[in-house]
């Protein structure tokens, strides 16, 4: 059997298909939307699933092109006259084309894995499930392409099928609206875009998608190996049963993936008083030093913060608990997987000591006030990062200059009063305003 598969691999379009899919996949992963998987492994798996928008139609076209081999070589009638059953003759083509698309998908994954291997330390089991569903989707696509290509052995079948596949993926959300959960059953790319650091795909979603992909692959195999209209009609049974079962398994609520949060990824891992989420554990060494410097500066404040925790907010409404002795630090990751703005971490920590709980009403402390007070404690001019409005940086510098002109004791009193107002959720007339009210 291995000799047969080796011969089929050399004579078929499998190797070329694998190469094309792998190259296109890697280019998409790194250049289509920037490197959006730098946070970790789940982000890599979901990014690959998103790019099935291109790979899935290409797999359809590859299968349809391969199916025309007998017609192009004018040996279809010769093979039909042999005593070997069609199903048995079809096994090598099905096997090598499936191996080709899976190998291409794994090559794409390997390229992403090499990129984040040094910084991504949290590898959830769901990563492998999401990857497996993506690979299965490609297998179903290439087998369905084989089936259509055998039924319609025309030079235009492959490109037409590819365009139709792309159009179908793009239309599924509109066709199933307002039932977004239904789109999640039939589309391997739906809700896989822009995954956050704590994103995940629920197990029931992956199970429902797996059932649908298996049903589609089974129908494709039966269509590819059938010779009469009755078997071809019967071949539709698996896809009907698979769709019904997948719809039953899928939770009937929208935004199943968009709103999903991995609680283990949000768990804190600490180096003394500095803690980051498990998904960013590989960056703890980069953030610990600057964060501890910030805590040293904050020791000047009476009852100042003594710990720094990563802000593990997750869309849409998963917030970390607010504690008076904890500064919440937003972690930003560069496309290379390392900590962004490392030189500003100390300033962000010190300024973060003047933040209020999220449930406080607007008006307690402005970004400019936080920057001015924090950088006054640091003894240097405020530096505004991308997290702040550009005008906030200019206002912070103005307030900081005013603080510098005051006697040190008076400036410290204003800074301490600002922190007390922030912790108490009390509205205050600014860093240089009156008492809290």
C-alpha positions as semicolon CSV with decimal commas, in nm:
position;residue;x (nm);y (nm);z (nm)
1;X;0,000;0,000;0,000
2;X;0,285;0,237;0,075
3;X;0,421;0,183;-0,278
4;X;0,081;0,270;-0,423
5;X;0,060;0,585;-0,211
6;X;0,415;0,682;-0,309
7;X;0,332;0,644;-0,677
8;X;0,010;0,839;-0,633
9;X;0,196;1,114;-0,452
10;X;0,448;1,152;-0,737
11;X;0,188;1,144;-1,014
12;X;-0,085;1,351;-0,851
13;X;-0,127;1,717;-0,770
14;X;-0,081;1,646;-0,399
15;X;0,275;1,774;-0,361
16;X;0,206;2,089;-0,560
17;X;-0,116;2,151;-0,369
18;X;0,062;2,113;-0,037
19;X;0,333;2,357;-0,140
20;X;0,087;2,619;-0,265
21;X;-0,134;2,595;0,043
22;X;0,165;2,609;0,278
23;X;0,319;2,913;0,110
24;X;-0,012;3,099;0,090
25;X;-0,092;3,008;0,450
26;X;0,240;3,132;0,587
27;X;0,217;3,455;0,388
28;X;-0,134;3,516;0,519
29;X;-0,027;3,440;0,876
30;X;0,253;3,695;0,874
31;X;0,140;3,962;0,630
32;X;-0,241;3,964;0,586
33;X;-0,334;4,151;0,906
34;X;-0,001;4,186;1,078
35;X;0,107;3,924;1,328
36;X;-0,206;3,888;1,537
37;X;-0,102;3,567;1,712
38;X;0,189;3,703;1,918
39;X;0,004;3,660;2,250
40;X;0,005;3,282;2,242
41;X;-0,093;2,944;2,102
42;X;-0,469;2,986;2,100
43;X;-0,431;3,309;1,906
44;X;-0,221;3,118;1,652
45;X;-0,484;2,844;1,615
46;X;-0,767;3,096;1,574
47;X;-0,568;3,305;1,325
48;X;-0,512;2,994;1,114
49;X;-0,881;2,921;1,124
50;X;-0,958;3,274;1,006
51;X;-0,730;3,231;0,704
52;X;-0,924;2,924;0,597
53;X;-1,124;3,192;0,417
54;X;-0,853;3,160;0,151
55;X;-0,716;2,810;0,211
56;X;-1,055;2,634;0,208
57;X;-1,149;2,752;-0,146
58;X;-0,795;2,667;-0,263
59;X;-0,836;2,314;-0,125
60;X;-1,164;2,282;-0,314
61;X;-0,987;2,386;-0,634
62;X;-0,697;2,145;-0,570
63;X;-0,936;1,853;-0,534
64;X;-1,129;1,946;-0,846
65;X;-0,806;1,982;-1,046
66;X;-0,682;1,643;-0,930
67;X;-1,013;1,476;-1,021
68;X;-0,966;1,575;-1,385
69;X;-0,650;1,367;-1,418
70;X;-0,821;1,069;-1,584
71;X;-1,016;1,296;-1,817
72;X;-0,704;1,497;-1,912
73;X;-0,510;1,176;-1,979
74;X;-0,804;1,024;-2,173
75;X;-0,794;0,703;-1,968
76;X;-1,130;0,733;-1,793
77;X;-1,292;0,467;-2,012
78;X;-0,991;0,238;-1,973
79;X;-1,003;0,256;-1,594
80;X;-1,380;0,209;-1,596
81;X;-1,335;-0,122;-1,781
82;X;-1,099;-0,268;-1,519
83;X;-1,240;-0,516;-1,263
84;X;-1,105;-0,308;-0,970
85;X;-1,398;-0,132;-0,794
86;X;-1,415;0,247;-0,818
87;X;-1,406;0,282;-0,440
88;X;-1,081;0,088;-0,417
89;X;-0,921;0,280;-0,703
90;X;-1,017;0,606;-0,531
91;X;-0,847;0,537;-0,199
92;X;-0,494;0,649;-0,303
93;X;-0,618;0,980;-0,443
94;X;-0,828;1,048;-0,135
95;X;-0,538;0,961;0,096
96;X;-0,263;1,165;-0,068
97;X;-0,479;1,473;-0,116
98;X;-0,586;1,459;0,249
99;X;-0,224;1,420;0,357
100;X;-0,126;1,713;0,135
101;X;-0,370;1,964;0,285
102;X;-0,304;1,849;0,642
103;X;0,071;1,876;0,586
104;X;0,029;2,228;0,448
105;X;-0,182;2,331;0,747
106;X;0,075;2,187;0,988
107;X;0,356;2,367;0,803
108;X;0,167;2,692;0,847
109;X;0,126;2,615;1,216
110;X;0,495;2,529;1,250
111;X;0,595;2,865;1,103
112;X;0,381;3,044;1,360
113;X;0,502;2,818;1,641
114;X;0,867;2,895;1,568
115;X;0,785;3,266;1,584
116;X;0,628;3,255;1,934
117;X;0,808;2,954;2,082
118;X;1,036;3,162;2,304
119;X;0,762;3,372;2,465
120;X;0,437;3,169;2,453
121;X;0,447;2,930;2,749
122;X;0,076;2,860;2,801
123;X;-0,041;2,578;2,572
124;X;-0,406;2,489;2,638
125;X;-0,548;2,155;2,525
126;X;-0,811;2,343;2,324
127;X;-0,532;2,461;2,092
128;X;-0,503;2,111;1,948
129;X;-0,881;2,081;1,914
130;X;-0,910;2,407;1,722
131;X;-0,619;2,303;1,501
132;X;-0,773;1,961;1,435
133;X;-1,105;2,115;1,329
134;X;-0,920;2,342;1,086
135;X;-0,729;2,049;0,935
136;X;-1,050;1,848;0,909
137;X;-1,216;2,137;0,728
138;X;-0,941;2,128;0,465
139;X;-0,974;1,752;0,426
140;X;-1,348;1,789;0,370
141;X;-1,284;2,067;0,118
142;X;-1,028;1,877;-0,090
143;X;-1,244;1,562;-0,092
144;X;-1,551;1,761;-0,191
145;X;-1,343;1,914;-0,469
146;X;-1,248;1,564;-0,586
147;X;-1,614;1,466;-0,595
148;X;-1,725;1,773;-0,791
149;X;-1,427;1,744;-1,024
150;X;-1,516;1,385;-1,109
151;X;-1,881;1,472;-1,167
152;X;-1,791;1,781;-1,374
153;X;-1,450;1,715;-1,537
154;X;-1,414;2,057;-1,700
155;X;-1,116;2,296;-1,701
156;X;-1,337;2,565;-1,545
157;X;-1,457;2,346;-1,257
158;X;-1,159;2,413;-1,029
159;X;-1,157;2,795;-1,052
160;X;-1,537;2,813;-1,045
161;X;-1,552;2,590;-0,739
162;X;-1,288;2,800;-0,563
163;X;-1,483;3,120;-0,623
164;X;-1,806;2,953;-0,514
165;X;-1,639;2,827;-0,195
166;X;-1,511;3,173;-0,107
167;X;-1,851;3,324;-0,176
168;X;-2,019;3,063;0,041
169;X;-1,791;3,132;0,339
170;X;-1,854;3,504;0,309
171;X;-2,231;3,462;0,270
172;X;-2,293;3,213;0,553
173;X;-2,318;3,485;0,825
174;X;-2,571;3,681;0,619
175;X;-2,770;3,370;0,526
176;X;-2,802;3,260;0,889
177;X;-2,864;3,603;1,046
178;X;-2,984;3,663;1,317
179;X;-2,886;3,313;1,429
180;X;-2,512;3,362;1,461
181;X;-2,474;3,025;1,632
182;X;-2,596;2,861;1,311
183;X;-2,319;3,030;1,112
184;X;-2,074;2,891;1,366
185;X;-2,188;2,537;1,280
186;X;-2,122;2,560;0,907
187;X;-1,833;2,806;0,882
188;X;-1,483;2,720;1,009
189;X;-1,383;3,088;1,002
190;X;-1,679;3,253;1,176
191;X;-1,589;3,451;1,494
192;X;-1,221;3,357;1,464
193;X;-1,100;3,710;1,385
194;X;-0,902;3,932;1,624
195;X;-0,871;3,687;1,916
196;X;-0,785;3,851;2,248
197;X;-0,518;3,725;2,486
198;X;-0,773;3,520;2,683
199;X;-0,981;3,401;2,389
200;X;-1,083;3,039;2,353
201;X;-1,323;2,818;2,158
202;X;-1,574;2,630;2,376
203;X;-1,560;2,252;2,352
204;X;-1,922;2,217;2,235
205;X;-1,853;2,456;1,948
206;X;-1,557;2,247;1,832
207;X;-1,760;1,925;1,871
208;X;-2,046;2,060;1,660
209;X;-1,806;2,180;1,391
210;X;-1,627;1,844;1,393
211;X;-1,954;1,658;1,338
212;X;-2,038;1,882;1,043
213;X;-1,692;1,848;0,887
214;X;-1,697;1,469;0,920
215;X;-2,041;1,456;0,759
216;X;-1,926;1,677;0,472
217;X;-1,615;1,462;0,421
218;X;-1,822;1,141;0,427
219;X;-2,063;1,276;0,166
220;X;-1,769;1,386;-0,049
221;X;-1,615;1,037;-0,037
222;X;-1,944;0,870;-0,131
223;X;-1,995;1,111;-0,420
224;X;-1,639;1,059;-0,540
225;X;-1,668;0,680;-0,540
226;X;-2,027;0,645;-0,666
227;X;-2,113;0,560;-1,028
228;X;-2,491;0,590;-1,050
229;X;-2,757;0,841;-0,959
230;X;-2,902;0,633;-0,677
231;X;-2,572;0,608;-0,482
232;X;-2,517;0,978;-0,542
233;X;-2,853;1,066;-0,395
234;X;-2,786;0,833;-0,101
235;X;-2,452;1,010;-0,051
236;X;-2,641;1,317;0,068
237;X;-2,765;1,130;0,375
238;X;-2,447;1,176;0,587
239;X;-2,440;1,552;0,533
240;X;-2,809;1,585;0,627
241;X;-2,769;1,373;0,941
242;X;-2,441;1,548;1,029
243;X;-2,598;1,892;0,995
244;X;-2,891;1,791;1,217
245;X;-2,661;1,646;1,482
246;X;-2,425;1,945;1,473
247;X;-2,715;2,188;1,510
248;X;-2,836;1,990;1,810
249;X;-2,494;1,994;1,978
250;X;-2,414;2,361;1,913
251;X;-2,534;2,595;2,193
252;X;-2,814;2,808;2,055
253;X;-2,675;3,142;2,172
254;X;-2,493;3,393;1,955
255;X;-2,133;3,509;2,007
256;X;-2,026;3,175;2,151
257;X;-1,662;3,230;2,053
258;X;-1,649;3,611;2,057
259;X;-1,754;3,622;2,423
260;X;-1,568;3,309;2,538
261;X;-1,292;3,356;2,798
262;X;-1,035;3,100;2,912
263;X;-1,022;3,135;3,293
264;X;-0,693;2,946;3,319
265;X;-0,529;3,191;3,078
266;X;-0,632;3,477;3,314
267;X;-0,484;3,315;3,626
268;X;-0,197;3,514;3,778
269;X;0,164;3,396;3,786
270;X;0,388;3,602;4,013
271;X;0,745;3,708;4,069
272;X;0,722;3,854;4,419
273;X;0,482;4,151;4,411
274;X;0,453;4,150;4,030
275;X;0,199;3,919;3,867
276;X;0,097;3,860;3,507
277;X;-0,162;3,633;3,351
278;X;-0,066;3,277;3,268
279;X;-0,089;3,346;2,896
280;X;0,180;3,615;2,938
281;X;0,397;3,417;3,178
282;X;0,682;3,422;2,929
283;X;0,696;3,802;2,962
284;X;0,713;3,808;3,342
285;X;1,090;3,852;3,344
286;X;1,058;4,153;3,111
287;X;0,793;4,331;3,318
288;X;0,908;4,242;3,671
289;X;1,211;4,474;3,686
290;X;1,043;4,796;3,566
291;X;0,730;4,721;3,769
292;X;0,931;4,677;4,089
293;X;1,103;5,010;4,020
294;X;0,759;5,168;4,001
295;X;0,661;5,015;4,337
296;X;0,978;5,157;4,491
297;X;0,873;5,505;4,376
298;X;0,518;5,451;4,504
299;X;0,654;5,370;4,851
300;X;0,676;5,751;4,894
301;X;0,296;5,764;4,912
302;X;0,129;5,701;5,248
303;X;-0,046;5,363;5,210
304;X;0,076;5,339;4,851
305;X;0,032;5,027;4,635
306;X;0,256;4,731;4,713
307;X;0,170;4,499;4,422
308;X;0,141;4,515;4,044
309;X;-0,101;4,284;3,863
310;X;-0,168;4,257;3,495
311;X;-0,506;4,400;3,402
312;X;-0,681;4,081;3,292
313;X;-0,986;4,250;3,147
314;X;-1,146;4,033;2,880
315;X;-1,412;4,138;2,633
316;X;-1,700;4,193;2,681
317;X;-1,730;4,238;3,059
318;X;-1,480;4,025;3,250
319;X;-1,294;4,259;3,487
320;X;-1,028;4,192;3,751
321;X;-1,110;4,281;4,110
322;X;-1,008;4,632;4,214
323;X;-0,782;4,648;4,522
324;X;-0,639;4,962;4,678
325;X;-0,290;4,815;4,720
326;X;-0,271;4,679;4,365
327;X;-0,181;4,867;4,047
328;X;-0,340;4,716;3,738
329;X;-0,103;4,721;3,440
330;X;-0,216;4,670;3,083
331;X;0,018;4,430;2,905
332;X;0,083;4,497;2,539
333;X;0,270;4,251;2,320
334;X;0,474;4,339;2,012
335;X;0,444;4,137;1,689
336;X;0,766;3,960;1,794
337;X;0,592;3,834;2,109
338;X;0,783;4,053;2,355
339;X;0,666;4,327;2,590
340;X;0,579;4,652;2,416
341;X;0,690;4,990;2,556
342;X;0,910;4,826;2,817
343;X;1,079;5,159;2,882
344;X;0,742;5,308;2,987
345;X;0,634;5,031;3,227
346;X;0,770;5,209;3,535
347;X;0,581;5,527;3,448
348;X;0,262;5,332;3,373
349;X;0,282;5,160;3,711
350;X;0,331;5,486;3,902
351;X;0,055;5,665;3,710
352;X;-0,172;5,361;3,759
353;X;-0,171;5,422;4,134
354;X;-0,409;5,715;4,073
355;X;-0,673;5,510;3,890
356;X;-1,019;5,435;4,024
357;X;-1,233;5,125;4,003
358;X;-1,410;5,079;3,671
359;X;-1,752;5,105;3,831
360;X;-1,680;5,463;3,941
361;X;-1,859;5,737;3,753
362;X;-1,660;5,962;3,519
363;X;-1,493;6,264;3,675
364;X;-1,261;6,117;3,938
365;X;-0,918;6,139;3,775
366;X;-0,833;6,221;3,417
367;X;-0,548;6,052;3,223
368;X;-0,358;6,382;3,230
369;X;-0,385;6,404;3,609
370;X;-0,265;6,045;3,652
371;X;0,034;6,106;3,428
372;X;0,124;6,435;3,592
373;X;0,104;6,297;3,948
374;X;0,286;5,975;3,861
375;X;0,570;6,137;3,674
376;X;0,608;6,404;3,945
377;X;0,682;6,117;4,184
378;X;0,929;5,979;3,927
379;X;1,096;6,317;3,895
380;X;1,076;6,335;3,518
381;X;0,854;6,485;3,250
382;X;0,541;6,284;3,161
383;X;0,557;6,049;2,865
384;X;0,225;5,970;2,697
385;X;0,186;5,629;2,531
386;X;-0,065;5,515;2,271
387;X;-0,312;5,435;2,550
388;X;-0,375;5,805;2,601
389;X;-0,529;6,074;2,386
390;X;-0,256;6,298;2,237
391;X;-0,408;6,599;2,414
392;X;-0,372;6,419;2,747
393;X;0,005;6,421;2,710
394;X;0,019;6,796;2,658
395;X;-0,218;6,856;2,951
396;X;-0,010;6,622;3,170
397;X;0,305;6,820;3,097
398;X;0,125;7,144;3,189
399;X;0,001;7,002;3,520
400;X;0,341;6,851;3,593
401;X;0,505;7,191;3,544
402;X;0,259;7,344;3,790
403;X;0,339;7,074;4,047
404;X;0,712;7,140;4,006
405;X;0,659;7,508;4,084
406;X;0,495;7,429;4,418
407;X;0,685;7,359;4,739
408;X;0,753;6,985;4,761
409;X;0,530;6,937;5,066
410;X;0,236;7,115;4,899
411;X;0,284;6,917;4,576
412;X;0,292;6,591;4,773
413;X;-0,029;6,686;4,954
414;X;-0,204;6,742;4,622
415;X;-0,078;6,411;4,486
416;X;-0,189;6,224;4,800
417;X;-0,530;6,395;4,788
418;X;-0,569;6,291;4,424
419;X;-0,504;5,926;4,511
420;X;-0,749;5,934;4,803
421;X;-1,019;6,081;4,581
422;X;-0,954;5,816;4,316
423;X;-0,978;5,530;4,566
424;X;-1,294;5,675;4,721
425;X;-1,462;5,738;4,383
426;X;-1,506;6,101;4,482
427;X;-1,545;6,369;4,217
428;X;-1,271;6,631;4,246
429;X;-1,211;6,958;4,063
430;X;-0,885;6,839;3,919
431;X;-0,533;6,808;4,059
432;X;-0,538;7,178;4,146
433;X;-0,906;7,204;4,238
434;X;-1,086;7,211;4,570
435;X;-1,162;6,933;4,813
436;X;-1,346;6,620;4,703
437;X;-1,723;6,646;4,699
